Amino acid sequence: MNRLEDAAKPLVTDLVSDQTILINPQGQAILARWAAMVGLLACYLQPKIPVPRDYPGLFYAHKEPPMITAIWIAAYDLLGGRAESYRRGSLRVPWRNHPPLVRPAWAVHAPEVNGYHVTVNVWHMAFKVMVVQPPPGWTQRPPPPLRIDFDRQVPGAVSIWPRVQPEGVMWPIDPPVDDLGLSALASATPHITPQSST
């Protein structure tokens, strides 16, 4: 975790302070790792949110967000808004007919959900992390490619994981999201499309 924090600190500092920069693909990957870590840690705040069983181990082993992670960033219009906020929740996604989650005693509705989402804003930066549990068997073979999108349009939100923008992302992103846009980002749920592997 310290290595992720140290690698991301210069970039995150530029984003939260609204510096004009180009976030290249390497920077997007660094930011995605950091955002995924923050999202995972946020699940352990009270009340806790169930986490897909294999996710922490895969994240630690590969040092990058597993393929079941999708991350977007947006520039936040701080005027009249909150300097910091966290919005979290569990997700229900289409394949619920297998044991998808760790089921700790505190997870009242764990059998009904198989993912989570966390939206964070820190000064001028906002990001959303969505983690979903893929179909059974995904750890035993090359996983089926999955495209994770929002179920609605969120202007100003740009995907940085797993769909890294090869041309880079100009920061601050235009248009910035206001409080209404931040609420739309926080309430967006996943639309998941299996992708052809050919």
N, C-alpha and C positions, 0 to 999 in steps of 0.2 A: 504494500500500500504506500509506503514511503517513496518508493521508486516512481510509482504512478503520480503521486503528488508533486514530486520534484520535477518530473518531466513536463507536467502540465502547468506548473505555476506561472512561468513567464507568459504563456499564451492566454491562460485564464485571466491573468492580471490585465492584459491588453483588452480583452473582451469586456470584462466588467467595468472598465474605466472608459469604454467607448472609443478606443483608439482606432484609427483607420488602418487596416492591415489586410493582406491577402492570406487567407488560411489555406495553405497548400495541402495536397493529399496526405503528406506525412503529419502535418498539423491536425488535420481532421481525425486521423487515427489516434493521435495522442489525446485529443480532446474526447474522442469516443471512449477510450479506455477509462479516462478519469470520470466521465459522466456515468458510465456503466457501474463503476465502483461506488459513486455517490448514490446512484439509484438502488444498488443492492444493499448498502448500509442503511438507507432510509427505510427499507422493509423491516428492520429490526427496531425501529422506533415504536413506541406504544401508540395505538394498538398495533401489534405486529401483523405483517402480511405474509401469507405463504409464498415460498420460493420454490421453483422447480427443482426437483431432487438433485439432478446432476450439475446444476448451473454453477454453484460456487467452485466445485472441484475442477470443472472444465475451464472456467475463467482463470483460476490459479495456475493450472497446468499449461495453458496456451498463452497466458499473459495478454490476452485480448478477448473482447466480448464474443462469446459463442454465437453461432449463426442464428440462434433464436432471439437475438437482440436487435432492436431497431432504435436508432437515435436521431433526433432532429434538434437543430438549434435555431434560435430566432433572436433578433435584437429586440430588447424590451424598452418601450417608451416609459421612462421612469417618472415623468411628470404626472403628479397626482396619483401615483401608484405605490406599490410596496417595494421597499428596498430588498427584502428577502421574503420568499415564501416557498413552502413545499406543499404539493398536492399529491396524494397517493391513493391507490386503490387496487383491488383485485380485478382480474379479467376472466370472462368466460369466452372461450374460443371454440370453434366447431367440433374438434375431436375430444369429447369428454368421456369416451367409453373405455378408458384404460386408466391405470393408477398414475395420474400425472404429477402429483405433488407430494412433498413431505407433508404429513398430516400431524403436526404437533397438537397437543391438547388444547392450546389456546386458539386454534384456527377453527372457529365454530362451523363455517361453511366450506371448509377446504375441499370436500368432494365435488363442490359445484363450480370450482374455479380452476384454471390451469395457466395462470399468468398474472403479471402485475404491471402497473404503469406508475411512473413517478415523474412529476413535472416540477421543475425548480426554476426560480428566478433569483439571480443575485445581481443587484444593481442593473446594469444594462444588458445582461446576458440572461437568456432563458433557454432551457433545454428540456426535452421529453425523452424518457427511456421507456420502451415497451419490451417486455420479455414474455414470450409465449412458449409453451411446451409443444414441440412438434409431435407428429404421429408416432405410434409405438415403433421401437426398433431403430430409432434414429442414431443411437450411440453404437449400435452393432455393425453398421454399414455406412458407406458414404451417405450423409443425410440428403433427402430430397431438397432441391433448391426451393426456397420459399421467399416470396416477395411480401413484405409487410408494409402496408400503406395505412393512412388514416381513412376512417369511414366518412370523412367530410373534407372540404377544402379548408385549409388554414393558411391564408396568405402570409408570407413572410417566414414560414417554417421551411427549413432546408434539411434534407437528409444528409447525414455524414457517416452513417453506418447502417447496414453494410454497403449502401450505395454511396460510396465516396464520390465527391464531385471532382473529376479529373482536372478540370480547368481551375480548380480552387474556388473558394467562397470569399467574396469581398465583404469585409466587415466595416461598418455595421450593415447588416442585411436590410434591404429596402423592399417592402415597407416594414417598419418596425411594428411589433404587436403592442397594442394598448391593453388595458385591463380586460376589455371584452375579448380581444384576440388571445390573451393569456388564458382566459376561461375556456375558449374554444379549443386551445391546445391541450389544456388539462383534461377536458371531457371527451376528446377524440379517442375512439377505440379502434382496435386493429381490423383492417380488411386484409385477409391473407389469401394469396394466390399461389398455388403450386406452379413452379416454372419448369418448362421442359429442360431436361438435362442434355438434350442433343443440340 
